[in-house]
Each structure stands twice: as C-alpha cells, then as structure tokens.
Amino acid sequence: MSAQNPVRNPKVGFVSLGCPKALVDSERILTQLRVEGYDLVQTYDDADVVVVNTCGFIDSAVEESLDAIGEALAENGKVIVTGCLGKRADVIREAHPDVLAITGPQDYASVMSAVHAALPPSRDPFLDLLPAAQDDVGIKLTPKHYAYLKISEGCNHRCSFCIIPSMRGDLVSRPVDQVLREAEKLVMGGVRELLVVSQDSSAYGVDVRYAEREWRGRAYQTRMKSLCEGLSQLGVWSRLHYVYPYPHVDDVIPLMAEGKVLPYLDIPFQHASPRVLRLMKRPGAVEKTLERVQNWRRMCPDLTLRSTFIVGFPGETEAEFEELLDFLDEAQLDRVGAFAYSPVEGAAANALPDPVPEEVKQERLARFMERQAEISAARLEAKVGTVQRCLVDAIDGDLAIARSRADAPEIDGVVQIQNGMEFGLQPGQFIDVEILGSDEHDLYGEAVSTETAAALQLPMHA
C-alpha cells in the first residue's frame, strides 16, 4: 500500500453510562477494540459506528440511557447497545427500532460480533502480533493514578427493590490470582489507588468455596480478607466498596488498623427499621449492626463509614422513618447518600401495598439529608488541626484538589490544598496536608513536608 493511500482504521465512538462496574465493562470492550485495530474517537461525526453501554437500574437511569441512544442515533445513525438495559431489549426497540444490535452486560463477545458485523476490522487480530487483552491492563477511563478493580460479577441477593440479579446473574467470583495480577499490572502502570468493586464484595469467593490460588509464590484464598492481604503487598491505597455487614467483615478491620488497606468501608445499609428491611429482603438485625459498627471503630478508630439509604419505601411509616433518623444519630456515619424510592420495572417491591406519596418521599429525603449534613459537618470539623495523608487528583490554579483516605473519588468530598502550586504538586502524588478548615462536605488545608508534619506534633494519619 502506497503512502498516498494508507490503510484507514475503522473508527468507533463510545458512550459509557452507569456504575463503576459498568465502567470496568467499558474499559474491557474498549481495550478489545483497540487490540483489533479500531480507532477510538471522541465525536459522533468522526465515528463509523457508536457503542452505548447503558444502565437500567432505576427509571431515571433507563431514561438517561434511552436519551443517550437517541442522541447517538440522531448524530451518527449507526448504534450498538450493550449493558444492563440490554436485558430489556423490547424497551430499547420500542423507543429506538433502528439500533443495529443489542447485547446484555458483560457479554463482550456479542458486542465485538456486532461491531464486526457493522464495521469489519482492518486487520486480523489472530494473525497480527498483538498482546492478549484478557489479563493485561488495557484502556482505562479513570485518571492514571486510580482504577476500579472488579472482583466478581452478579449477586446472590434478591432485594425486593433491585433487578441487578436479573440483569447480571448470580455471583461469579474472579479467581484471586487473576485479580491480584491485574492489580499488580495497574500499579506498575502508575495506579496509586485501587477501588475494589462488585455487587457484593464481602461475598467474594463463596461461589467457588474460597478456592486457593497462588500469586508471588504464596497461596491466597478467593476471599475478601485474603484478597486484602495480597493487595497490601502492592504499596498503594486499596479501598473497599459495596460490602455487606457480614460477621466475617470483622476479620478485615485489623488489616485497616495496621494500614494494610484503607480504613474505609462502603456498606449499603438501605434502612434502619427492621420491618422495612424485611420488606426490602435485607438483613434486619439493626441492633447487631450498630454493635458491629461500634466494635469496628474500637478496633480501628480512624475507620470511615459510607452508606446509602432509601427513604419512602412502600409502607414506610413516619415512625419507621424516625427510626432511620435515630440510626443516623447513633451510627454517626461519615458519608451518606440517599434516594427517594423509585419503582423499577421488574422489581418485587412494586407489588407492595401502601406506596408513600411522592411529596412525602421528597419531604423525608430533605429531612434525612439535613440530619446527615449536620453529622458529616461535625465529623469533618473534628479533623481540623490534624495532618492527613492525601492523594492529589487535579491542579486548579493555585489549588491542588486532593482526597484523604476517607474520600472515594466522585462520591465523597475533597481536600482543597491552598498552596498546591507552591509545592509543585501533581496528580497522582501523595502529600501530607495540615487541615485548617472544613464545611459539610470538604476539607481545606496546606501541604506540609513529612518533617514539618512531625514537628507540628499534630495527629498524623498515614
């Protein structure tokens, strides 16, 4: 082929919606596209075909996904749909009958087959000397210094408000050695924080009876504690998300107290009324949950607890909502997200009696968030005067925007470092920060050297 007529690689546009688990799916699809010689482009005009990875968890996510598909069709015309909403192909076809193909979540092979049919690759990946994509670290959609590490697919729970198992199936754990190898390669590529995600991280390995695998000459069980022990060998932050409060979570807290993994747990409690929790088909022993939280904090005083809750669930009474507010006061959670209940097509909760009127849901949500804002502000104010180890995410003029060990990206607060430019800070850098102020969500401070932090004789959190 002459230089005047070079081979033109086929070009794919990509839209990624939904949760961090879906983001990992997008990364895997994009990596395979790149391996097979496709160019990834940023605009509809440049793309020969567009792939939309959808979310279908709640009605608002369905609407967002359908809007994204419609926009891609209007701007480009050739659209392949994948992701959770792909499990409801009839909904997609009814709104957008002209999509080229629809596949479900985690079905990478079907996505690639649909791309091949719409846009054949310019080269044969089985003949070219290209790296295998399965276990190698490929394209990331997060900044270079942090990455999501998905440890399993699916979920064995049948919460009445959730349709994830119908979309993603039952729990399927990844072999622990495969997860640790991926984590190791991410760290070698510059990642400084690993965010462990799944639908239920504390159930990791139950489906394979906690099978042992070898990594770096040592046997590790496919189990959350053993995984954390392996991750601790990599010398970076490891943060646990979507953890159910099972008794064996107690075994991980000492690793947090020893600094082997971040002292941070993301636990979706969802409610605090035993009756509402039973309606949700969630664990309902609230007093035991509070005892466990208090015990965790005794073992690891620096522990940060994040959670999510649903208010206005069908049948929720005012008294039961007050139970939830009382739980907030007693648990003193650091970070909390909340949602007014929204019916999801296919969820068992839709059949429950006594739906809460929309205006009551919104009023309760506002009261809930107001109560939690007071708690969060007080817990952040208690950090003023301490020195916190932070990871820099971005530079904004003179400021460096960072996160402490208590802050997961995008869902928690930040630490604004006032003298970030003066210190020459860069994204992905760890720095000690003296905390000088706070508000309901964020901390403010100044970077200090390790030596200065020690000389200040302030509480130090590595």
C-alpha positions as CSV (number, residue, x, y, z in Angstrom):
1,M,0.0,0.0,0.0
2,S,1.5,3.3,-1.0
3,A,1.9,6.2,1.4
4,Q,-0.6,8.2,-0.7
5,N,-3.3,5.6,0.1
6,P,-2.7,4.3,3.6
7,V,-5.0,1.8,5.3
8,R,-7.8,3.6,7.2
9,N,-8.6,2.0,10.5
10,P,-12.3,1.8,11.3
11,K,-13.4,4.3,13.9
12,V,-15.7,3.6,16.9
13,G,-17.3,6.1,19.2
14,F,-18.2,5.0,22.8
15,V,-20.7,6.3,25.4
16,S,-20.3,4.8,28.9
17,L,-23.1,5.2,31.5
18,G,-23.8,3.7,34.9
19,C,-21.9,2.5,37.9
20,P,-18.1,1.7,38.3
21,K,-18.9,-2.0,37.5
22,A,-20.2,-0.9,34.1
23,L,-17.2,1.4,33.7
24,V,-14.9,-1.7,34.0
25,D,-17.0,-3.4,31.3
26,S,-16.5,-0.4,29.1
27,E,-12.7,-0.5,29.7
28,R,-12.6,-4.1,28.6
29,I,-14.6,-3.5,25.4
30,L,-12.5,-0.5,24.5
31,T,-9.3,-2.5,25.1
32,Q,-10.5,-5.3,22.8
33,L,-11.5,-2.7,20.1
34,R,-8.0,-1.2,20.3
35,V,-6.4,-4.6,20.1
36,E,-8.4,-5.5,17.0
37,G,-7.2,-2.3,15.2
38,Y,-10.2,0.0,15.7
39,D,-9.5,3.7,16.4
40,L,-11.5,5.2,19.3
41,V,-12.8,8.6,18.5
42,Q,-14.4,11.4,20.7
43,T,-17.1,12.7,18.4
44,Y,-20.1,11.3,16.6
45,D,-19.0,12.9,13.3
46,D,-15.7,11.0,13.4
47,A,-17.2,7.6,14.2
48,D,-18.2,4.9,11.8
49,V,-20.3,3.3,14.5
50,V,-21.2,4.2,18.1
51,V,-21.4,1.8,21.1
52,V,-23.6,2.8,24.0
53,N,-23.0,1.0,27.3
54,T,-26.3,1.5,29.2
55,C,-27.6,1.4,32.8
56,G,-31.0,0.1,33.7
57,F,-31.1,0.0,37.5
58,I,-33.7,2.7,38.2
59,D,-36.2,4.6,36.0
60,S,-34.0,7.7,35.8
61,A,-31.1,5.6,34.6
62,V,-33.3,4.0,31.9
63,E,-34.4,7.4,30.7
64,E,-30.8,8.6,30.6
65,S,-29.7,5.5,28.6
66,L,-32.6,5.9,26.1
67,D,-31.8,9.5,25.7
68,A,-28.1,8.7,25.0
69,I,-29.1,6.1,22.4
70,G,-31.4,8.6,20.8
71,E,-28.7,11.2,20.7
72,A,-26.2,8.8,19.1
73,L,-28.8,7.7,16.5
74,A,-29.6,11.3,15.6
75,E,-25.9,12.4,15.4
76,N,-24.4,9.3,13.9
77,G,-27.1,6.8,12.8
78,K,-25.2,3.6,13.5
79,V,-25.6,2.5,17.1
80,I,-24.9,-0.7,19.0
81,V,-26.3,-1.0,22.5
82,T,-24.9,-3.0,25.4
83,G,-25.0,-3.0,29.2
84,C,-27.7,-3.6,31.8
85,L,-30.6,-2.1,29.8
86,G,-29.7,-4.6,27.0
87,K,-31.5,-7.2,29.1
88,R,-34.7,-5.3,28.3
89,A,-34.3,-5.2,24.5
90,D,-38.0,-4.7,24.0
91,V,-37.8,-1.3,25.8
92,I,-34.9,-0.2,23.6
93,R,-36.5,-1.4,20.4
94,E,-39.8,0.3,21.2
95,A,-38.0,3.6,21.7
96,H,-35.3,3.2,19.1
97,P,-36.1,0.5,16.5
98,D,-33.2,1.4,14.3
99,V,-30.4,0.4,16.6
100,L,-28.1,-2.2,14.9
101,A,-27.7,-4.7,17.8
102,I,-28.5,-5.1,21.5
103,T,-26.4,-7.1,23.9
104,G,-26.6,-7.5,27.7
105,P,-24.0,-6.7,30.4
106,Q,-20.6,-8.5,30.5
107,D,-21.3,-10.0,27.0
108,Y,-18.1,-8.8,25.4
109,A,-18.1,-11.4,22.7
110,S,-21.5,-10.4,21.4
111,V,-20.5,-6.7,21.5
112,M,-17.5,-7.4,19.4
113,S,-19.5,-9.6,17.0
114,A,-22.0,-6.7,16.5
115,V,-19.1,-4.3,15.8
116,H,-17.5,-6.8,13.4
117,A,-20.9,-7.1,11.5
118,A,-21.4,-3.3,11.3
119,L,-17.7,-2.4,10.8
120,P,-15.3,-5.2,9.9
121,P,-11.8,-4.8,11.4
122,S,-9.0,-3.7,9.1
123,R,-6.7,-6.5,10.3
124,D,-7.0,-10.0,11.8
125,P,-6.0,-10.0,15.5
126,F,-5.2,-13.7,15.3
127,L,-2.6,-13.1,12.6
128,D,-1.1,-9.8,13.9
129,L,1.5,-9.8,16.7
130,L,-0.8,-8.1,19.3
131,P,-1.0,-8.6,23.1
132,A,-3.8,-10.7,24.5
133,A,-6.3,-8.4,26.2
134,Q,-7.8,-10.8,28.7
135,D,-5.4,-10.4,31.6
136,D,-3.4,-7.4,30.5
137,V,-4.2,-3.9,31.7
138,G,-5.8,-2.1,28.8
139,I,-7.6,1.2,28.3
140,K,-8.7,3.0,31.4
141,L,-11.5,5.5,31.7
142,T,-10.3,6.8,35.0
143,P,-7.3,9.1,35.6
144,K,-3.9,7.4,35.5
145,H,-3.5,7.3,39.3
146,Y,-6.6,5.3,40.3
147,A,-8.5,2.4,38.9
148,Y,-11.6,0.2,39.6
149,L,-10.7,-3.4,40.3
150,K,-13.8,-5.6,39.7
151,I,-13.6,-8.8,41.7
152,S,-16.9,-10.5,40.7
153,E,-20.0,-10.3,38.6
154,G,-23.6,-10.7,39.7
155,C,-25.2,-11.1,43.1
156,N,-26.9,-13.8,45.1
157,H,-29.2,-11.5,47.0
158,R,-32.8,-10.8,45.9
159,C,-33.5,-7.4,47.4
160,S,-37.1,-6.5,46.6
161,F,-36.2,-3.1,45.1
162,C,-33.4,-4.3,42.9
163,I,-33.3,-6.0,39.5
164,I,-29.5,-6.4,39.2
165,P,-29.5,-10.2,39.5
166,S,-32.0,-10.5,36.6
167,M,-29.5,-8.3,34.6
168,R,-26.1,-9.6,35.7
169,G,-27.0,-13.0,37.1
170,D,-25.8,-14.8,40.3
171,L,-22.4,-14.2,41.9
172,V,-19.4,-15.3,39.8
173,S,-16.1,-14.5,41.5
174,R,-12.9,-13.9,39.6
175,P,-10.0,-16.1,40.6
176,V,-8.0,-14.3,43.3
177,D,-4.7,-14.8,41.4
178,Q,-6.2,-13.2,38.3
179,V,-7.4,-10.2,40.4
180,L,-4.0,-9.8,42.1
181,R,-2.2,-10.0,38.7
182,E,-4.4,-7.3,37.3
183,A,-3.9,-5.1,40.4
184,E,-0.1,-5.6,40.1
185,K,-0.1,-4.5,36.5
186,L,-2.2,-1.5,37.3
187,V,0.2,-0.4,39.9
188,M,3.2,-1.0,37.5
189,G,1.3,1.3,35.1
190,G,1.1,4.2,37.6
191,V,-2.1,3.5,39.6
192,R,-1.8,4.7,43.2
193,E,-5.3,3.7,44.4
194,L,-7.3,0.6,43.7
195,L,-11.0,0.8,44.2
196,V,-12.4,-2.8,44.8
197,V,-15.9,-3.1,43.3
198,S,-18.5,-5.7,42.8
199,Q,-22.2,-6.1,43.6
200,D,-21.3,-7.7,47.0
201,S,-17.6,-7.6,47.8
202,S,-18.0,-9.4,51.1
203,A,-19.5,-12.5,49.4
204,Y,-16.4,-12.7,47.2
205,G,-15.4,-16.4,46.7
206,V,-18.4,-18.0,48.3
207,D,-19.4,-19.5,44.9
208,V,-16.1,-21.2,44.4
209,R,-15.8,-22.3,48.1
210,Y,-13.0,-19.8,48.6
211,A,-10.6,-21.7,46.3
212,E,-6.9,-21.2,46.8
213,R,-4.7,-19.8,44.0
214,E,-1.0,-18.9,44.0
215,W,0.4,-15.4,43.5
216,R,4.0,-14.3,44.0
217,G,4.8,-17.8,45.5
218,R,2.1,-17.7,48.1
219,A,-1.3,-19.3,48.3
220,Y,-4.3,-16.9,48.6
221,Q,-7.9,-17.9,49.2
222,T,-10.6,-16.4,47.0
223,R,-11.9,-14.5,50.0
224,M,-12.1,-10.8,50.9
225,K,-9.6,-10.9,53.7
226,S,-7.1,-12.9,51.7
227,L,-7.5,-10.6,48.7
228,C,-6.9,-7.6,51.0
229,E,-3.7,-9.3,52.3
230,G,-2.5,-9.7,48.7
231,L,-3.4,-6.1,47.8
232,S,-1.4,-4.8,50.8
233,Q,1.8,-6.1,49.2
234,L,1.5,-3.6,46.4
235,G,2.2,-0.4,48.4
236,V,-0.8,1.6,47.2
237,W,-4.2,2.6,48.6
238,S,-6.8,-0.2,48.4
239,R,-10.4,0.9,49.1
240,L,-13.4,-1.5,49.6
241,H,-16.8,-0.7,48.1
242,Y,-20.2,-2.4,48.3
243,V,-19.6,-4.5,51.4
244,Y,-22.4,-6.2,53.2
245,P,-22.0,-6.2,57.0
246,Y,-21.5,-9.9,57.4
247,P,-19.6,-11.1,60.6
248,H,-16.5,-12.0,58.6
249,V,-16.0,-8.3,57.7
250,D,-14.7,-8.1,61.3
251,D,-11.6,-10.0,60.0
252,V,-10.7,-7.2,57.6
253,I,-10.8,-4.4,60.2
254,P,-7.4,-5.3,61.8
255,L,-5.8,-5.0,58.3
256,M,-7.2,-1.5,58.2
257,A,-5.9,-0.7,61.7
258,E,-2.4,-1.9,60.6
259,G,-2.5,0.3,57.5
260,K,-2.6,-2.6,55.0
261,V,-5.8,-1.4,53.3
262,L,-7.6,1.9,53.7
263,P,-9.7,2.3,56.8
264,Y,-12.8,2.8,54.7
265,L,-16.0,0.7,54.2
266,D,-18.8,1.4,51.8
267,I,-21.8,-0.5,53.2
268,P,-25.3,-0.1,51.8
269,F,-27.4,-0.3,54.9
270,Q,-30.5,0.9,53.0
271,H,-32.7,1.4,56.1
272,A,-32.9,1.0,59.9
273,S,-36.4,-0.2,60.5
274,P,-36.5,-4.0,61.0
275,R,-39.9,-4.2,59.3
276,V,-38.9,-2.1,56.3
277,L,-35.7,-4.1,55.9
278,R,-37.7,-7.3,55.9
279,L,-39.9,-5.8,53.1
280,M,-36.7,-5.0,51.3
281,K,-35.4,-8.5,51.9
282,R,-32.4,-7.1,53.6
283,P,-30.7,-8.1,56.9
284,G,-32.9,-6.7,59.6
285,A,-30.9,-7.0,62.9
286,V,-30.3,-3.3,63.3
287,E,-29.1,-3.5,66.9
288,K,-26.4,-6.1,65.9
289,T,-25.5,-3.8,63.0
290,L,-24.9,-0.9,65.4
291,E,-22.9,-3.1,67.8
292,R,-20.8,-4.2,64.8
293,V,-20.2,-0.6,63.8
294,Q,-19.2,0.3,67.3
295,N,-16.8,-2.7,67.5
296,W,-15.2,-1.8,64.2
297,R,-14.5,1.7,65.5
298,R,-13.0,0.3,68.7
299,M,-10.6,-1.8,66.6
300,C,-9.9,1.0,64.1
301,P,-10.7,4.5,65.4
302,D,-9.8,6.1,62.0
303,L,-12.4,4.0,60.2
304,T,-14.5,5.9,57.7
305,L,-18.0,4.5,57.0
306,R,-20.0,5.4,53.9
307,S,-23.5,4.1,53.3
308,T,-26.6,4.6,51.1
309,F,-30.3,4.6,52.2
310,I,-33.7,4.5,50.6
311,V,-36.4,6.7,52.1
312,G,-40.1,6.5,51.2
313,F,-40.0,2.7,50.6
314,P,-43.6,1.3,50.1
315,G,-45.3,1.0,53.5
316,E,-42.7,3.2,55.4
317,T,-44.5,5.0,58.2
318,E,-43.5,8.2,59.8
319,A,-42.4,6.3,62.9
320,E,-40.2,4.0,60.8
321,F,-38.7,7.0,59.1
322,E,-37.9,8.4,62.6
323,E,-36.2,5.1,63.4
324,L,-33.9,5.8,60.4
325,L,-33.1,9.3,61.7
326,D,-32.3,7.8,65.1
327,F,-30.0,5.3,63.5
328,L,-28.1,8.1,61.8
329,D,-27.7,9.9,65.2
330,E,-26.3,6.7,66.8
331,A,-24.2,5.3,63.9
332,Q,-22.5,8.7,63.2
333,L,-21.7,7.6,59.6
334,D,-19.1,9.8,57.8
335,R,-20.5,9.8,54.3
336,V,-24.1,9.0,53.3
337,G,-26.1,9.0,50.1
338,A,-29.9,8.7,50.0
339,F,-32.6,8.2,47.4
340,A,-36.3,8.6,47.4
341,Y,-37.8,5.2,46.5
342,S,-38.5,4.9,42.8
343,P,-40.3,1.9,41.3
344,V,-38.2,-0.2,38.9
345,E,-39.8,-2.3,36.3
346,G,-39.5,-5.9,37.3
347,A,-38.8,-5.3,41.0
348,A,-40.8,-7.3,43.5
349,A,-41.3,-4.1,45.6
350,N,-43.7,-2.8,43.0
351,A,-46.3,-5.2,44.3
352,L,-46.1,-4.0,48.0
353,P,-49.1,-2.1,49.4
354,D,-49.2,1.4,50.8
355,P,-47.0,3.4,48.5
356,V,-45.7,6.6,50.0
357,P,-46.9,9.7,48.2
358,E,-44.2,11.5,46.2
359,E,-44.4,14.7,48.2
360,V,-43.9,12.8,51.4
361,K,-40.9,11.0,49.9
362,Q,-39.3,14.2,49.0
363,E,-40.0,15.8,52.3
364,R,-38.5,12.8,54.1
365,L,-35.5,12.9,51.8
366,A,-34.9,16.5,52.6
367,R,-35.1,15.9,56.4
368,F,-32.8,12.9,56.1
369,M,-30.1,14.8,54.2
370,E,-30.4,17.8,56.6
371,R,-29.8,15.5,59.6
372,Q,-26.8,13.8,57.9
373,A,-25.3,17.1,56.8
374,E,-25.1,18.1,60.5
375,I,-23.4,14.8,61.3
376,S,-21.0,15.0,58.3
377,A,-20.1,18.6,59.1
378,A,-19.3,17.7,62.7
379,R,-17.1,14.7,61.8
380,L,-15.2,16.8,59.3
381,E,-14.7,19.7,61.7
382,A,-13.1,17.2,64.1
383,K,-10.3,16.7,61.6
384,V,-9.3,20.4,61.7
385,G,-5.9,20.6,63.3
386,T,-4.8,17.2,62.1
387,V,-2.4,16.2,59.3
388,Q,-4.0,13.9,56.7
389,R,-2.2,11.9,54.0
390,C,-3.8,12.9,50.7
391,L,-3.7,11.8,47.1
392,V,-3.7,14.7,44.5
393,D,-6.4,14.3,41.8
394,A,-6.1,17.6,39.9
395,I,-4.5,21.1,39.8
396,D,-6.8,24.1,39.7
397,G,-4.8,27.3,39.5
398,D,-3.0,27.8,42.9
399,L,-5.1,24.9,44.4
400,A,-4.4,21.2,44.4
401,I,-7.6,19.1,44.6
402,A,-6.9,16.0,46.6
403,R,-8.6,13.3,48.6
404,S,-7.9,11.9,52.0
405,R,-8.1,8.3,53.0
406,A,-11.8,9.0,53.9
407,D,-12.7,10.1,50.4
408,A,-13.5,7.9,47.4
409,P,-13.4,9.6,44.0
410,E,-16.6,11.2,42.7
411,I,-18.9,10.2,45.6
412,D,-17.2,11.7,48.6
413,G,-15.6,15.1,49.4
414,V,-12.2,16.5,48.5
415,V,-9.3,18.3,50.3
416,Q,-8.5,21.7,48.8
417,I,-4.8,22.3,49.2
418,Q,-4.3,26.1,49.2
419,N,-0.6,26.0,48.5
420,G,-0.7,23.3,45.8
421,M,1.1,25.3,43.2
422,E,3.7,26.5,45.6
423,F,4.5,22.9,46.5
424,G,4.6,21.9,42.8
425,L,2.1,19.1,43.4
426,Q,1.0,16.9,40.5
427,P,-1.9,14.4,40.1
428,G,-1.1,11.0,41.5
429,Q,1.2,12.4,44.2
430,F,0.8,11.6,47.9
431,I,1.2,14.6,50.3
432,D,0.7,15.4,53.9
433,V,-1.8,18.2,54.5
434,E,-2.4,20.2,57.6
435,I,-6.2,20.6,57.8
436,L,-7.1,24.2,58.6
437,G,-10.9,24.3,57.9
438,S,-14.0,22.3,56.8
439,D,-17.6,22.6,55.7
440,E,-20.4,20.0,55.2
441,H,-18.5,18.1,52.5
442,D,-14.9,19.1,52.1
443,L,-11.7,19.9,54.0
444,Y,-9.3,22.8,53.4
445,G,-5.6,22.9,54.3
446,E,-2.0,23.4,53.3
447,A,0.6,20.9,52.2
448,V,3.4,20.3,54.6
449,S,6.6,18.1,54.3
450,T,6.7,14.9,56.4
451,E,9.3,16.6,58.6
452,T,7.1,19.6,59.2
453,A,4.2,17.4,60.0
454,A,6.2,15.6,62.6
455,A,7.5,18.9,64.1
456,L,3.9,20.2,64.4
457,Q,3.2,17.3,66.7
458,L,-0.4,17.0,65.3
459,P,-2.4,13.8,65.0
460,M,-0.9,12.1,61.9
461,H,-2.9,9.8,59.6
462,A,-0.6,7.9,57.1
